[in-house]
Structures are given as structure tokens and as C-alpha cells.
Amino acid sequence: MRTKDQDKQQRIKDAVVHLILREGIDGMSISKIAREAGISPATIYVYYGSKEEMLSEVFREYSRAPYRYLMQQVRPEMDGSALIETIVRGSYRFSREHEEIFSFVEQCSRCPTLSESVSEEECSCDILDLIHSYQERGLLRRCSDWNMGAMLFAPVRFLAMNRCTQDSGEEQLEELVRMLQELLLF
């Protein structure tokens, strides 16, 4: 049995991302991934049982990346206002600093098969737990996780996908932070 090499596995993940961004999900094949990664097609099966499993695992890992990034930015001792601002600005910053990952996740999110295999709630559980603690302490209004995600993350995704210029992006973020603070704080 062949041993797993983290460098090869990362090259496979990178190839998946590059190919999906360049050719779309339907244009991707095991042979194209292998060629892009500089490995044999058989090597992919050392790491993944099937193309579908590989796509789901790569999508799941990268879907979690923005939330891991945010968890490094937030502090439990922040007040509600600072938490909202940190989540909004951090989400936008992640989309700019990690454009490929952001675009890959957005594209895969629109694929019904992939979006069913990886739930937003599963990926964002740490941030949701933090938000729940703020709600329990009476610092944020209570609402469903779906609505909270729609209010905090969807507008930022919209701004990021529409590639606001640096100046207008900052203005839009500032306005969005204020609006969300008014909506979500007591």
C-alpha cells in the first residue's frame, strides 16, 4: 500500500481549485486533476475513494477556512458591536486575501450535489457557538442561525463578488457594519 504524502495531497487540492475556477465542475476529470497536480491518476485514489468524495472533502475543507480565519480575529471579551464589525470586516478581508478559495467555495456552493454534502451550519459551527454565547448574554438579538448567517455573511459575499473598489468597498463595509449593529444589537 502506498503511503500518503501531504505535499501530493495539497497539490491535488490546488489542482481541484484551479480546474474548477478555470473550467467549472463539469469540466473537471481525474485525469485533468492528475495532470494539473503533476501526479498519476492512480495516485488520486490513494487519497480519495472517488471524484465525488474528493470534491466533497476539498469543498468541506475550504468552506471551513473563512470561519477558521474569523475565529482567529474575534475575542470572546469583545462587546456585540465589536463582534459584528470584526465578523463583517474579517469576512470581507478573507475574500480579498484568499480570492481563489473564496471563488472556489462560491462556485461549489451553487452545485446542488456539493452544497447538499456540506452544510453551511457544519462549517460555521464555531462562529455560531460564539454568536449563541453573545445571544445568551443578551448582547445580540436572538434569531435563527439561517437568518443570522444571511444577515452577517450574505451581504459581505455580495460586496466581495461584485469587487467593489478599495474606496467604495470601505464605504460599503462601513455602512453595512452600522446597519447590522442597529439591527442586531439591543
Buried (B, 14 or more C-beta within 10 A) or exposed (E): EEEEEEEBBEBBBBBBBBBBEEEEBEEBEBEBBBBBBEBEBEBBBBBBEEBEEBBBBBBBBBBBBBBEBBBEBBEEEBEBBEBBBBBBBBBBBBBEEBEEBBBBBEBBBEBEEBBEBBEBEEBBBBBBEBBBEBBEEEBBBEBEBEEBBEBBBEBBBEBBEEEBEEEEBEEBBEEBBBBBBEEBBE
